[in-house]
Amino acid sequence: MPLPATDPIVIAPSPTPFTPDDRVDLAAVERNVGRWLMTPLSGFMLNSENGEESFLSEQERLDIIRAVNSARGGQKFIVGGIDNPSVTESLRVADTLAEAGAELVRIRIPRLTDDARGYFDQLVPRLPVPAILINQPAPGMFGQSLPLAAGSPEMIGAVCEMDNVYGYIAGGNLRFESMTRMRVPASKKFWIGNGVLLLPGAAIGANGACLMFGNIAPAECIEMLTLVMSGELGRAQDLQLRLNNADWQVLSRGAAGIKAALNLMGYEGTQPRLPSTPLTAAEIERLTVAMREAGLIPD
Protein backbone atom coordinates (compact mmCIF):
# COMPACT_ATOMS: atom_id res chain seq x y z
CA MET A 1 0.00 0.00 0.00
CA PRO A 2 1.16 3.63 -0.38
CA LEU A 3 2.99 4.99 2.64
CA PRO A 4 0.94 7.47 4.72
CA ALA A 5 1.25 11.07 3.58
CA THR A 6 0.02 12.72 6.79
CA ASP A 7 1.94 13.00 10.06
CA PRO A 8 2.11 11.84 12.77
CA ILE A 9 2.78 8.24 11.80
CA VAL A 10 3.01 5.65 14.58
CA ILE A 11 4.21 2.11 13.94
CA ALA A 12 4.96 -0.64 16.43
CA PRO A 13 7.58 -3.40 16.53
CA SER A 14 5.24 -6.38 16.61
CA PRO A 15 5.92 -9.16 19.14
CA THR A 16 6.10 -12.75 17.89
CA PRO A 17 3.62 -15.18 19.47
CA PHE A 18 4.78 -18.75 20.08
CA THR A 19 2.91 -22.02 20.53
CA PRO A 20 3.27 -24.04 23.77
CA ASP A 21 5.98 -26.12 22.05
CA ASP A 22 7.97 -22.93 21.21
CA ARG A 23 7.12 -22.63 17.51
CA VAL A 24 6.12 -19.40 15.81
CA ASP A 25 2.32 -19.20 15.94
CA LEU A 26 1.43 -17.74 12.54
CA ALA A 27 -2.30 -18.13 13.15
CA ALA A 28 -1.95 -15.97 16.27
CA VAL A 29 0.08 -13.46 14.25
CA GLU A 30 -2.81 -13.12 11.83
CA ARG A 31 -5.42 -12.83 14.60
CA ASN A 32 -3.41 -10.10 16.30
CA VAL A 33 -3.12 -8.20 13.03
CA GLY A 34 -6.89 -8.39 12.69
CA ARG A 35 -7.23 -6.58 16.00
CA TRP A 36 -4.57 -3.98 15.18
CA LEU A 37 -6.42 -3.19 11.95
CA MET A 38 -9.20 -1.79 14.16
CA THR A 39 -6.81 0.69 15.79
CA PRO A 40 -5.16 3.85 14.41
CA LEU A 41 -1.74 2.14 14.32
CA SER A 42 -0.10 3.14 11.03
CA GLY A 43 1.94 0.02 10.35
CA PHE A 44 4.00 -2.92 11.56
CA MET A 45 7.71 -3.21 12.22
CA LEU A 46 8.71 -6.85 11.80
CA ASN A 47 12.04 -8.52 12.57
CA SER A 48 12.71 -6.25 15.54
CA GLU A 49 14.16 -6.58 19.03
CA ASN A 50 10.61 -6.57 20.43
CA GLY A 51 9.76 -9.34 17.98
CA GLU A 52 12.69 -11.40 19.33
CA GLU A 53 14.51 -11.24 16.02
CA SER A 54 17.65 -12.87 17.45
CA PHE A 55 15.59 -15.91 18.43
CA LEU A 56 14.13 -16.41 14.94
CA SER A 57 15.47 -18.18 11.89
CA GLU A 58 15.50 -16.32 8.59
CA GLN A 59 12.68 -18.53 7.34
CA GLU A 60 10.59 -17.71 10.41
CA ARG A 61 11.16 -13.99 9.90
CA LEU A 62 9.96 -14.21 6.31
CA ASP A 63 6.98 -16.36 7.28
CA ILE A 64 5.94 -13.70 9.79
CA ILE A 65 6.08 -10.95 7.16
CA ARG A 66 4.05 -13.08 4.76
CA ALA A 67 1.46 -13.80 7.46
CA VAL A 68 1.09 -10.11 8.33
CA ASN A 69 0.94 -9.19 4.65
CA SER A 70 -1.84 -11.71 4.10
CA ALA A 71 -3.82 -10.67 7.18
CA ARG A 72 -3.65 -6.90 6.69
CA GLY A 73 -5.82 -6.96 3.57
CA GLY A 74 -3.96 -4.11 1.90
CA GLN A 75 -4.22 -1.88 4.98
CA LYS A 76 -1.39 -0.21 6.91
CA PHE A 77 2.22 -0.90 5.89
CA ILE A 78 5.08 -3.23 6.76
CA VAL A 79 8.67 -2.43 7.67
CA GLY A 80 11.14 -5.32 7.61
CA GLY A 81 14.20 -5.19 9.83
CA ILE A 82 17.84 -5.58 8.74
CA ASP A 83 20.79 -5.70 11.13
CA ASN A 84 23.91 -6.63 9.17
CA PRO A 85 27.15 -4.72 8.47
CA SER A 86 27.65 -6.45 5.12
CA VAL A 87 26.42 -4.56 2.06
CA THR A 88 26.03 -7.76 0.04
CA GLU A 89 24.11 -9.61 2.74
CA SER A 90 21.94 -6.59 3.56
CA LEU A 91 20.94 -6.34 -0.11
CA ARG A 92 20.09 -10.03 -0.23
CA VAL A 93 17.95 -9.76 2.90
CA ALA A 94 16.27 -6.58 1.63
CA ASP A 95 15.22 -8.40 -1.56
CA THR A 96 13.64 -11.22 0.45
CA LEU A 97 11.81 -8.78 2.76
CA ALA A 98 10.39 -6.82 -0.16
CA GLU A 99 9.29 -10.01 -1.90
CA ALA A 100 7.50 -11.08 1.29
CA GLY A 101 5.54 -7.82 1.44
CA ALA A 102 7.60 -5.10 3.15
CA GLU A 103 7.25 -1.56 1.78
CA LEU A 104 10.18 -0.26 3.83
CA VAL A 105 13.32 -1.75 5.35
CA ARG A 106 14.59 -0.66 8.74
CA ILE A 107 18.39 -0.63 8.83
CA ARG A 108 20.37 -0.34 12.03
CA ILE A 109 23.38 1.88 11.71
CA PRO A 110 26.05 -0.84 11.46
CA ARG A 111 28.05 -1.51 14.61
CA LEU A 112 30.79 -3.76 13.22
CA THR A 113 32.41 -1.55 10.61
CA ASP A 114 34.45 1.64 10.80
CA ASP A 115 32.88 2.92 7.56
CA ALA A 116 29.16 3.30 8.22
CA ARG A 117 28.88 6.07 5.64
CA GLY A 118 30.45 3.82 3.00
CA TYR A 119 27.97 1.09 3.94
CA PHE A 120 25.02 3.37 3.24
CA ASP A 121 26.56 4.87 0.11
CA GLN A 122 26.87 1.40 -1.41
CA LEU A 123 23.62 0.01 -0.03
CA VAL A 124 20.90 2.64 -0.27
CA PRO A 125 20.83 3.23 -4.06
CA ARG A 126 20.50 -0.52 -4.67
CA LEU A 127 17.71 -1.28 -2.21
CA PRO A 128 14.42 -2.54 -3.71
CA VAL A 129 12.36 -0.36 -1.33
CA PRO A 130 13.16 2.78 0.69
CA ALA A 131 15.11 2.55 3.93
CA ILE A 132 14.53 4.03 7.34
CA LEU A 133 17.59 4.23 9.58
CA ILE A 134 17.50 3.45 13.29
CA ASN A 135 19.99 4.52 15.91
CA GLN A 136 20.07 1.41 18.10
CA PRO A 137 23.65 0.33 18.78
CA ALA A 138 22.61 -1.77 21.80
CA PRO A 139 19.32 -3.54 20.89
CA GLY A 140 17.34 -4.61 23.93
CA MET A 141 19.12 -2.33 26.39
CA PHE A 142 16.06 -0.10 26.72
CA GLY A 143 16.63 0.84 30.36
CA GLN A 144 19.98 2.57 30.04
CA SER A 145 20.13 5.91 31.82
CA LEU A 146 22.09 7.45 28.94
CA PRO A 147 21.58 5.28 25.86
CA LEU A 148 24.38 4.83 23.39
CA ALA A 149 24.33 6.56 20.03
CA ALA A 150 25.85 5.36 16.75
CA GLY A 151 27.44 7.40 14.01
CA SER A 152 27.39 11.18 14.12
CA PRO A 153 24.60 13.71 13.54
CA GLU A 154 26.43 14.88 10.41
CA MET A 155 26.70 11.36 8.95
CA ILE A 156 23.07 10.54 9.74
CA GLY A 157 21.87 13.79 8.21
CA ALA A 158 23.90 13.19 5.05
CA VAL A 159 22.51 9.65 4.65
CA CYS A 160 18.96 10.88 5.19
CA GLU A 161 19.45 13.30 2.30
CA MET A 162 19.77 10.32 -0.08
CA ASP A 163 16.87 9.73 -2.46
CA ASN A 164 15.99 6.21 -1.31
CA VAL A 165 15.92 7.06 2.43
CA TYR A 166 12.47 7.58 3.96
CA GLY A 167 13.62 8.82 7.34
CA TYR A 168 15.24 8.13 10.68
CA ILE A 169 14.25 6.55 14.01
CA ALA A 170 15.95 8.35 16.89
CA GLY A 171 17.58 6.65 19.85
CA GLY A 172 17.13 7.52 23.51
CA ASN A 173 20.00 10.01 23.87
CA LEU A 174 18.09 13.22 23.30
CA ARG A 175 21.21 15.39 23.55
CA PHE A 176 22.59 13.55 20.52
CA GLU A 177 19.23 13.41 18.76
CA SER A 178 18.62 17.14 19.20
CA MET A 179 21.74 17.75 17.12
CA THR A 180 20.69 15.07 14.63
CA ARG A 181 17.25 16.61 14.16
CA MET A 182 18.96 19.78 12.93
CA ARG A 183 20.65 17.80 10.16
CA VAL A 184 17.88 15.46 8.98
CA PRO A 185 16.00 17.18 6.11
CA ALA A 186 12.55 18.47 6.99
CA SER A 187 11.17 16.45 4.09
CA LYS A 188 12.23 13.16 5.73
CA LYS A 189 10.61 11.39 8.68
CA PHE A 190 12.13 11.79 12.13
CA TRP A 191 10.56 9.31 14.55
CA ILE A 192 11.05 8.88 18.26
CA GLY A 193 11.54 5.32 19.51
CA ASN A 194 10.43 5.29 23.13
CA GLY A 195 7.11 5.89 24.90
CA VAL A 196 8.45 7.91 27.82
CA LEU A 197 10.21 10.16 25.30
CA LEU A 198 7.19 10.94 23.15
CA LEU A 199 6.72 14.45 24.50
CA PRO A 200 10.40 15.48 24.58
CA GLY A 201 11.01 13.72 21.28
CA ALA A 202 8.21 15.64 19.62
CA ALA A 203 9.50 18.83 21.27
CA ILE A 204 12.82 18.47 19.42
CA GLY A 205 11.00 17.84 16.15
CA ALA A 206 9.84 14.23 15.91
CA ASN A 207 6.86 13.86 13.56
CA GLY A 208 6.15 10.19 14.26
CA ALA A 209 7.18 7.21 16.33
CA CYS A 210 8.23 3.59 16.13
CA LEU A 211 7.92 2.18 19.61
CA MET A 212 6.97 -0.83 21.70
CA PHE A 213 4.20 1.14 23.43
CA GLY A 214 2.47 1.61 20.08
CA ASN A 215 1.34 -2.00 20.24
CA ILE A 216 -0.93 -1.30 23.20
CA ALA A 217 -1.61 2.45 22.99
CA PRO A 218 -1.47 3.62 19.36
CA ALA A 219 -4.25 6.18 19.82
CA GLU A 220 -2.52 7.73 22.83
CA CYS A 221 0.83 7.86 21.00
CA ILE A 222 -0.75 9.63 18.04
CA GLU A 223 -2.57 12.00 20.37
CA MET A 224 0.66 12.87 22.18
CA LEU A 225 2.53 13.69 19.00
CA THR A 226 -0.42 15.66 17.61
CA LEU A 227 -0.70 17.74 20.78
CA VAL A 228 2.97 18.68 20.76
CA MET A 229 3.04 19.37 17.03
CA SER A 230 0.06 21.73 17.48
CA GLY A 231 1.63 23.49 20.48
CA GLU A 232 -0.68 22.11 23.17
CA LEU A 233 2.14 21.27 25.58
CA GLY A 234 0.09 21.36 28.77
CA ARG A 235 -2.31 18.69 27.57
CA ALA A 236 0.61 16.69 26.18
CA GLN A 237 2.35 16.79 29.55
CA ASP A 238 -0.77 15.53 31.32
CA LEU A 239 -1.02 12.65 28.89
CA GLN A 240 2.69 11.81 29.13
CA LEU A 241 2.53 11.66 32.91
CA ARG A 242 -0.51 9.37 32.76
CA LEU A 243 1.26 6.93 30.45
CA ASN A 244 4.79 6.92 31.84
CA ASN A 245 4.49 4.17 34.45
CA ALA A 246 2.68 1.81 32.10
CA ASP A 247 5.34 2.35 29.45
CA TRP A 248 8.11 1.72 31.95
CA GLN A 249 6.53 -1.46 33.31
CA VAL A 250 6.41 -2.78 29.73
CA LEU A 251 9.74 -1.45 28.50
CA SER A 252 11.80 -2.57 31.48
CA ARG A 253 11.11 -6.24 30.65
CA GLY A 254 11.41 -6.01 26.86
CA ALA A 255 9.64 -8.69 24.86
CA ALA A 256 8.28 -10.35 28.02
CA GLY A 257 6.77 -7.04 29.12
CA ILE A 258 4.99 -6.22 25.88
CA LYS A 259 3.72 -9.78 25.58
CA ALA A 260 2.23 -9.65 29.08
CA ALA A 261 0.60 -6.30 28.30
CA LEU A 262 -0.93 -7.67 25.11
CA ASN A 263 -2.22 -10.72 26.97
CA LEU A 264 -3.96 -8.39 29.44
CA MET A 265 -5.63 -6.59 26.52
CA GLY A 266 -6.91 -9.79 24.91
CA TYR A 267 -4.26 -10.12 22.20
CA GLU A 268 -2.26 -13.30 21.86
CA GLY A 269 1.06 -12.07 23.15
CA THR A 270 1.86 -15.53 24.58
CA GLN A 271 5.29 -16.01 26.19
CA PRO A 272 8.88 -15.16 25.20
CA ARG A 273 10.85 -17.77 23.31
CA LEU A 274 12.94 -20.17 25.36
CA PRO A 275 15.07 -19.74 27.36
CA SER A 276 13.70 -16.22 28.05
CA THR A 277 11.31 -16.06 30.98
CA PRO A 278 7.85 -14.50 31.19
CA LEU A 279 6.84 -11.96 33.80
CA THR A 280 6.31 -13.23 37.33
CA ALA A 281 2.91 -12.98 38.99
CA ALA A 282 4.14 -9.96 40.96
CA GLU A 283 5.38 -8.25 37.80
CA ILE A 284 2.08 -8.92 36.04
CA GLU A 285 0.23 -7.38 38.96
CA ARG A 286 2.38 -4.22 38.82
CA LEU A 287 1.83 -4.04 35.07
CA THR A 288 -1.92 -4.50 35.50
CA VAL A 289 -2.12 -1.65 38.01
CA ALA A 290 -0.05 0.63 35.76
CA MET A 291 -2.15 -0.12 32.69
CA ARG A 292 -5.37 0.53 34.63
CA GLU A 293 -4.01 3.84 35.90
CA ALA A 294 -3.13 4.76 32.31
CA GLY A 295 -6.65 3.91 31.16
CA LEU A 296 -5.48 1.13 28.83
CA ILE A 297 -7.49 -1.63 30.48
CA PRO A 298 -10.68 -1.38 32.57
CA ASP A 299 -10.70 -1.48 36.36
C-alpha positions as CSV (number, residue, x, y, z in Angstrom):
1,M,0.0,0.0,0.0
2,P,1.2,3.6,-0.4
3,L,3.0,5.0,2.6
4,P,0.9,7.5,4.7
5,A,1.2,11.1,3.6
6,T,0.0,12.7,6.8
7,D,1.9,13.0,10.1
8,P,2.1,11.8,12.8
9,I,2.8,8.2,11.8
10,V,3.0,5.6,14.6
11,I,4.2,2.1,13.9
12,A,5.0,-0.6,16.4
13,P,7.6,-3.4,16.5
14,S,5.2,-6.4,16.6
15,P,5.9,-9.2,19.1
16,T,6.1,-12.8,17.9
17,P,3.6,-15.2,19.5
18,F,4.8,-18.7,20.1
19,T,2.9,-22.0,20.5
20,P,3.3,-24.0,23.8
21,D,6.0,-26.1,22.0
22,D,8.0,-22.9,21.2
23,R,7.1,-22.6,17.5
24,V,6.1,-19.4,15.8
25,D,2.3,-19.2,15.9
26,L,1.4,-17.7,12.5
27,A,-2.3,-18.1,13.2
28,A,-2.0,-16.0,16.3
29,V,0.1,-13.5,14.2
30,E,-2.8,-13.1,11.8
31,R,-5.4,-12.8,14.6
32,N,-3.4,-10.1,16.3
33,V,-3.1,-8.2,13.0
34,G,-6.9,-8.4,12.7
35,R,-7.2,-6.6,16.0
36,W,-4.6,-4.0,15.2
37,L,-6.4,-3.2,12.0
38,M,-9.2,-1.8,14.2
39,T,-6.8,0.7,15.8
40,P,-5.2,3.9,14.4
41,L,-1.7,2.1,14.3
42,S,-0.1,3.1,11.0
43,G,1.9,0.0,10.4
44,F,4.0,-2.9,11.6
45,M,7.7,-3.2,12.2
46,L,8.7,-6.9,11.8
47,N,12.0,-8.5,12.6
48,S,12.7,-6.3,15.5
49,E,14.2,-6.6,19.0
50,N,10.6,-6.6,20.4
51,G,9.8,-9.3,18.0
52,E,12.7,-11.4,19.3
53,E,14.5,-11.2,16.0
54,S,17.7,-12.9,17.5
55,F,15.6,-15.9,18.4
56,L,14.1,-16.4,14.9
57,S,15.5,-18.2,11.9
58,E,15.5,-16.3,8.6
59,Q,12.7,-18.5,7.3
60,E,10.6,-17.7,10.4
61,R,11.2,-14.0,9.9
62,L,10.0,-14.2,6.3
63,D,7.0,-16.4,7.3
64,I,5.9,-13.7,9.8
65,I,6.1,-11.0,7.2
66,R,4.0,-13.1,4.8
67,A,1.5,-13.8,7.5
68,V,1.1,-10.1,8.3
69,N,0.9,-9.2,4.6
70,S,-1.8,-11.7,4.1
71,A,-3.8,-10.7,7.2
72,R,-3.6,-6.9,6.7
73,G,-5.8,-7.0,3.6
74,G,-4.0,-4.1,1.9
75,Q,-4.2,-1.9,5.0
76,K,-1.4,-0.2,6.9
77,F,2.2,-0.9,5.9
78,I,5.1,-3.2,6.8
79,V,8.7,-2.4,7.7
80,G,11.1,-5.3,7.6
81,G,14.2,-5.2,9.8
82,I,17.8,-5.6,8.7
83,D,20.8,-5.7,11.1
84,N,23.9,-6.6,9.2
85,P,27.1,-4.7,8.5
86,S,27.6,-6.5,5.1
87,V,26.4,-4.6,2.1
88,T,26.0,-7.8,0.0
89,E,24.1,-9.6,2.7
90,S,21.9,-6.6,3.6
91,L,20.9,-6.3,-0.1
92,R,20.1,-10.0,-0.2
93,V,17.9,-9.8,2.9
94,A,16.3,-6.6,1.6
95,D,15.2,-8.4,-1.6
96,T,13.6,-11.2,0.5
97,L,11.8,-8.8,2.8
98,A,10.4,-6.8,-0.2
99,E,9.3,-10.0,-1.9
100,A,7.5,-11.1,1.3
101,G,5.5,-7.8,1.4
102,A,7.6,-5.1,3.2
103,E,7.3,-1.6,1.8
104,L,10.2,-0.3,3.8
105,V,13.3,-1.8,5.4
106,R,14.6,-0.7,8.7
107,I,18.4,-0.6,8.8
108,R,20.4,-0.3,12.0
109,I,23.4,1.9,11.7
110,P,26.0,-0.8,11.5
111,R,28.1,-1.5,14.6
112,L,30.8,-3.8,13.2
113,T,32.4,-1.5,10.6
114,D,34.4,1.6,10.8
115,D,32.9,2.9,7.6
116,A,29.2,3.3,8.2
117,R,28.9,6.1,5.6
118,G,30.4,3.8,3.0
119,Y,28.0,1.1,3.9
120,F,25.0,3.4,3.2
121,D,26.6,4.9,0.1
122,Q,26.9,1.4,-1.4
123,L,23.6,0.0,0.0
124,V,20.9,2.6,-0.3
125,P,20.8,3.2,-4.1
126,R,20.5,-0.5,-4.7
127,L,17.7,-1.3,-2.2
128,P,14.4,-2.5,-3.7
129,V,12.4,-0.4,-1.3
130,P,13.2,2.8,0.7
131,A,15.1,2.6,3.9
132,I,14.5,4.0,7.3
133,L,17.6,4.2,9.6
134,I,17.5,3.4,13.3
135,N,20.0,4.5,15.9
136,Q,20.1,1.4,18.1
137,P,23.7,0.3,18.8
138,A,22.6,-1.8,21.8
139,P,19.3,-3.5,20.9
140,G,17.3,-4.6,23.9
141,M,19.1,-2.3,26.4
142,F,16.1,-0.1,26.7
143,G,16.6,0.8,30.4
144,Q,20.0,2.6,30.0
145,S,20.1,5.9,31.8
146,L,22.1,7.4,28.9
147,P,21.6,5.3,25.9
148,L,24.4,4.8,23.4
149,A,24.3,6.6,20.0
150,A,25.8,5.4,16.8
151,G,27.4,7.4,14.0
152,S,27.4,11.2,14.1
153,P,24.6,13.7,13.5
154,E,26.4,14.9,10.4
155,M,26.7,11.4,8.9
156,I,23.1,10.5,9.7
157,G,21.9,13.8,8.2
158,A,23.9,13.2,5.1
159,V,22.5,9.6,4.6
160,C,19.0,10.9,5.2
161,E,19.5,13.3,2.3
162,M,19.8,10.3,-0.1
163,D,16.9,9.7,-2.5
164,N,16.0,6.2,-1.3
165,V,15.9,7.1,2.4
166,Y,12.5,7.6,4.0
167,G,13.6,8.8,7.3
168,Y,15.2,8.1,10.7
169,I,14.2,6.6,14.0
170,A,16.0,8.3,16.9
171,G,17.6,6.7,19.9
172,G,17.1,7.5,23.5
173,N,20.0,10.0,23.9
174,L,18.1,13.2,23.3
175,R,21.2,15.4,23.5
176,F,22.6,13.6,20.5
177,E,19.2,13.4,18.8
178,S,18.6,17.1,19.2
179,M,21.7,17.7,17.1
180,T,20.7,15.1,14.6
181,R,17.2,16.6,14.2
182,M,19.0,19.8,12.9
183,R,20.7,17.8,10.2
184,V,17.9,15.5,9.0
185,P,16.0,17.2,6.1
186,A,12.5,18.5,7.0
187,S,11.2,16.4,4.1
188,K,12.2,13.2,5.7
189,K,10.6,11.4,8.7
190,F,12.1,11.8,12.1
191,W,10.6,9.3,14.5
192,I,11.1,8.9,18.3
193,G,11.5,5.3,19.5
194,N,10.4,5.3,23.1
195,G,7.1,5.9,24.9
196,V,8.4,7.9,27.8
197,L,10.2,10.2,25.3
198,L,7.2,10.9,23.1
199,L,6.7,14.4,24.5
200,P,10.4,15.5,24.6
201,G,11.0,13.7,21.3
202,A,8.2,15.6,19.6
203,A,9.5,18.8,21.3
204,I,12.8,18.5,19.4
205,G,11.0,17.8,16.1
206,A,9.8,14.2,15.9
207,N,6.9,13.9,13.6
208,G,6.1,10.2,14.3
209,A,7.2,7.2,16.3
210,C,8.2,3.6,16.1
211,L,7.9,2.2,19.6
212,M,7.0,-0.8,21.7
213,F,4.2,1.1,23.4
214,G,2.5,1.6,20.1
215,N,1.3,-2.0,20.2
216,I,-0.9,-1.3,23.2
217,A,-1.6,2.4,23.0
218,P,-1.5,3.6,19.4
219,A,-4.2,6.2,19.8
220,E,-2.5,7.7,22.8
221,C,0.8,7.9,21.0
222,I,-0.8,9.6,18.0
223,E,-2.6,12.0,20.4
224,M,0.7,12.9,22.2
225,L,2.5,13.7,19.0
226,T,-0.4,15.7,17.6
227,L,-0.7,17.7,20.8
228,V,3.0,18.7,20.8
229,M,3.0,19.4,17.0
230,S,0.1,21.7,17.5
231,G,1.6,23.5,20.5
232,E,-0.7,22.1,23.2
233,L,2.1,21.3,25.6
234,G,0.1,21.4,28.8
235,R,-2.3,18.7,27.6
236,A,0.6,16.7,26.2
237,Q,2.4,16.8,29.5
238,D,-0.8,15.5,31.3
239,L,-1.0,12.6,28.9
240,Q,2.7,11.8,29.1
241,L,2.5,11.7,32.9
242,R,-0.5,9.4,32.8
243,L,1.3,6.9,30.5
244,N,4.8,6.9,31.8
245,N,4.5,4.2,34.4
246,A,2.7,1.8,32.1
247,D,5.3,2.3,29.4
248,W,8.1,1.7,31.9
249,Q,6.5,-1.5,33.3
250,V,6.4,-2.8,29.7
251,L,9.7,-1.5,28.5
252,S,11.8,-2.6,31.5
253,R,11.1,-6.2,30.7
254,G,11.4,-6.0,26.9
255,A,9.6,-8.7,24.9
256,A,8.3,-10.3,28.0
257,G,6.8,-7.0,29.1
258,I,5.0,-6.2,25.9
259,K,3.7,-9.8,25.6
260,A,2.2,-9.6,29.1
261,A,0.6,-6.3,28.3
262,L,-0.9,-7.7,25.1
263,N,-2.2,-10.7,27.0
264,L,-4.0,-8.4,29.4
265,M,-5.6,-6.6,26.5
266,G,-6.9,-9.8,24.9
267,Y,-4.3,-10.1,22.2
268,E,-2.3,-13.3,21.9
269,G,1.1,-12.1,23.2
270,T,1.9,-15.5,24.6
271,Q,5.3,-16.0,26.2
272,P,8.9,-15.2,25.2
273,R,10.8,-17.8,23.3
274,L,12.9,-20.2,25.4
275,P,15.1,-19.7,27.4
276,S,13.7,-16.2,28.1
277,T,11.3,-16.1,31.0
278,P,7.8,-14.5,31.2
279,L,6.8,-12.0,33.8
280,T,6.3,-13.2,37.3
281,A,2.9,-13.0,39.0
282,A,4.1,-10.0,41.0
283,E,5.4,-8.2,37.8
284,I,2.1,-8.9,36.0
285,E,0.2,-7.4,39.0
286,R,2.4,-4.2,38.8
287,L,1.8,-4.0,35.1
288,T,-1.9,-4.5,35.5
289,V,-2.1,-1.6,38.0
290,A,-0.1,0.6,35.8
291,M,-2.2,-0.1,32.7
292,R,-5.4,0.5,34.6
293,E,-4.0,3.8,35.9
294,A,-3.1,4.8,32.3
295,G,-6.7,3.9,31.2
296,L,-5.5,1.1,28.8
297,I,-7.5,-1.6,30.5
298,P,-10.7,-1.4,32.6
299,D,-10.7,-1.5,36.4
